[in-house]
Amino acid sequence: MGGLELAADAKADLGEGPVWHPVEQALYWVDITGKTLHRYNPADGSTASRTFDKMLGAAVPCRDGGFMLAMQDGIYRLKAFGEGEPELAARPEELHGGIRFNDGKCDPRGRFWAGTMSLADVPNQGTLYRIGPDFVPHAMVRRVSISNGLAWDTARGVMYYIDTPTRTVAAYDYNEETGEISNGRTAVRIAEEDGSPDGMSIDAEGKLWVALWGGGQVVRYDPATGAKLERIAVPAAHTTSCAFGGANLDELYITTARIGRTEQQLAAEPAAGALFRIRVNVRGLPTTLFAG
């Protein structure tokens, strides 16, 4: 494993949702409360960003170009990173002003899964939705508190999911053909002293890489046993998510946040809110583009 390096010192308020764009060979991620979509080009180290008028929980690239955006009040379609305005594509009936979308990701068939949470941190107010090319939202997991990380292992027919306050990574039987899930159970339990599970990625060996909010780290877990396998220390306590990228998918990109940190804490964490990168000894899985 290589050393951790700072890729982009974005000073994001709530950096989240990194996703590797396989066509552009670039890394996109969001600043949720900063209402911003960021782009990092590793070929020349350049960055670009675009700010919107709503909070932005996640952005995933589409097969025919552009992005699907999980915004504060619904799922939107954006024609291109630097072109046009987001157009509403789906809004679940249950969505109201006290709820916002948070993390999201595409499954292996290109369906967009995105979950909601209470703006006031009221428990059990959120839902995990699945949105296909027809843009119809299907409620898949209800009574969620803070919808976060997602990952799929098609070889084992499993979907992994994090509802942060549960301090667990849940596993579900996953039908790739239909997108249905069943038989929810606990795969990994996170000790309180390690931080709270946030965003997540999966590698080609079926192991999970979980960002731990408040823990300043990303930990690799074996979901079959729940055991810790590796640890990456991150110089920002609020480590939020991670994604594999690079030409060989052997670079792990890690997002962080500044929100909720005092001035004294931020003085000790000058890189909080940055995008980090580290080369690891295993490859990730290719990003699936939205099928719509």
N, C-alpha and C positions, 0 to 999 in steps of 0.2 A: 504494500500500500504506500502511496506517495504521501507528500505533505499537503496539508490544507492550505489553499491559497485564496486570496480575495479576488473574485472575478469582477464584481461591480459594486462599488460603494454607494448604493442607492439611498441609504438612510431611510428605508421604507418604514412607515409607521407600523404596518402590519403586512410584511412580505409573506406571500403564500403561493401555493399552486404552481410550482415549476413544471413545465412540460417541454420536452425536446421536440422541435419541429423537424421531422425527417427529411422534408423536401428542402427547406431553407438551411438546414444544419445550423440552427440557432436555438437559443433557449428563451422561452417566454415565461414570465411569471407576473403575479399581480401584487399590488398594494391595496388590500381590501378597503380600509378606511381612507386611504389616500386616493381612492377611486381611479387608480392608474394601472395601465397595462404596460409592462416593461419588456424590452427585447435586448438580448445580449448576443453579439456575434463573436464567437471565439476565434474566428479566423484573423480578425484584426483588433479584437478587444473593444470594439465600438458598442455603444449603447444608444437606445432610443426609447422614448416613452410616449404614451398618449393618455390624457386624463379625460374622464367622463363626468357626468353630472350625478351619477349614482354609485353606491358602493359596488365593488366588483369582487365576487367570491372566487371565481375560477374562469379560465379561458382555455378552450380546446380548439385546435385547428381542424378544419373540415377538408374532406376529400376534394371538393371542387374549389378550394380556396376560401380564405376568410376564416372566421372564428365563430364558435358558439360561446356566448358569455352568460354565466350565471350571475346576474346582477341583483341588486337589492330587492326588486319587485317582480322578477320573472326571468325567463330564459330568452335571450336576444340573439339575433344573427347579425354579425358584422361582416360587411363585404370584404374588407381588407384592413390591415393594421393601420394604414395611413389614409384610408379612403372611406367616405360615407359615414352615416350615423347608425347606431345600433337599431335594429327593427325587432319589435316584440314577436317572438315565435311561439311561446307557451307561457301560460300563467295558471298554476294550479288553483282550483277553486278555494282551497283552504288558506291560500296566502293572504295575509292582511298586513296592515302597517306596522304591527309589532314584531313581524317576522322578516328575516332576510335570508337569502341564499348564502351558503358558505362554500365549502370545498366541492370539487367535482372532477370527473375523469371519464374517459370513454372506455367501455368494455371491449373485449376482443372482436366483437361484431360491429363496433362503431356506434353503439348506443351511448348516449350521454347520461351518466348518473350524477346527480347533484342533490345535496341535502340542505335543509334549512335549520335555523336556530332562532331563538328569541333575542331580540335586540336588547332586552333587559335581563338576559341570562336567566329567564324563568325556565325551570326544568320541564322536560317532556313536551315541549311545544313544537318541536321540529319533526320533519319527515324526510326520508330519503326517497327521491324520485328517480325513475328511469324514463328517459325521453328518446324515442326512436326517430327515424327519418320522417314519420308522419307528424311529429311534434306534439303528440298526445302524451301528457304526463301521467305516469302510473306510480301510485304510492306503493313502495316496496317494503319500507320499514317505518313504522309509526312510533310516536312517543319518544322521539330522539331529543336529546338536550343540546349537544354541539356536534353536528354532523361534520366528520372530518375524513381521514384517510381511506382510500379504496385501492384494492389490488386484486388481480385475477390470476389464477393458476389453472390454465385450461388442461394441462396434462393430468391434473388431479381433480378437475371438476369442482374447484373451490373459489369462492369470492371471499375476500377479507375486508372488514369494515371496522372503522373506529368511531365510536360515540365517546368523545373525550372524557366526560365525567365518570364513565364506567371503569376507567383505568384498565381496559382490556382491548385486545384485538379479537373481534368476533369472526368466526368462520361460518360460511353457509355453503350448502351444496348448490352448485351453479349449473344450470342448463344453458350451454352456450347457444343452442339452436333457438330457444324461446326467450332467453333472458330471465327466466324465473329462478327464484332462490327459495331454499327451504332448509329445515333442520339446523337452525342457528345454535351455535355453541361457542365456548371460549377457547381460543387458540393460544393466546399469550396474556399473562397478567403482568401489569407494570407496577413495580414497587413505588410507593409514594415518594421516597427519597430520590428516585431516578427522574422525576418529572412526570408530566401528563402527556399521554400519547396524542399526537397531532396528525400531521401528514405522514404519508407512507409510500414506499415503493417496493417492488419485488424484483429479485434477480433471476437469472436463467436457471439457477439451482433450486428455485422455489422458496428461497429464504426472504424474510421481510426486513426492510430497513425502515425504522420508525423514528421520526423526529420527536424529541421529548421537550415540550414546552416547560420552561422553568428549570430544565435540567442541563441546558447548554450542551447537548449531545445528540448524536444519531446512533442508535444501537441496532445491530443486525441480530435478528432472532430466528430460531428454528421453530416454525409454527407447529411442527409435529410433536415437539417436546416442551416448547415454551422457553427453552434455554437461550441465554445470551451467547453470541458467538464472537462478535467484534464490537468495538466502540470507537466512535470518532468524536473527539472533544471539539466543541465549537465555541469561539470567543464571544458568544452572545447567549445569555440565559434563555431568551425566548427563541429557541430553535423551532421552526414551524413546519417545514416539509422538505422533501428531497425527491430527486428524479434522476434517472440515468440519462446521460447524453454523450456527445462526442462521436466521432466517426466509428469507433468500435464499441460504443455504449458501455465503456468501462470508466467513465468519469461520473462521479456523483455530484450533482448540483444541490446546494442546500440553501434554503431561504431562512431569514431571521426577521425579528421585529423589534421595534423600539417602544411600542405602546405599553403602558403600564410600568415603565421603568422610571425611577426618580432621576433627577439631575446627577446626583452622586453616583448612582448605578451606571448611568450612561457615560459618565466620565471614566469609569473603570472598564467600560465596554465600548470604545470608540467606533468599533466596526458593527455595532448592533444595527440591524436593518439592511445589512449587506447581503449580496449573493456570493456564496462561497463555492469552491470546486475542489475535488480531491480525486485522484486516480486510485481505483480500488482493484482488487485481485479477482474480480468476477464481473461478468457482463450483465447488463440489465436486459429487459425485453423491449422490443420496438414499440414506439408510440402508435396507438391505433387512432386514426383520424375519424371524425364524426362522419357517419355514412350518409347524412342528408345533404 
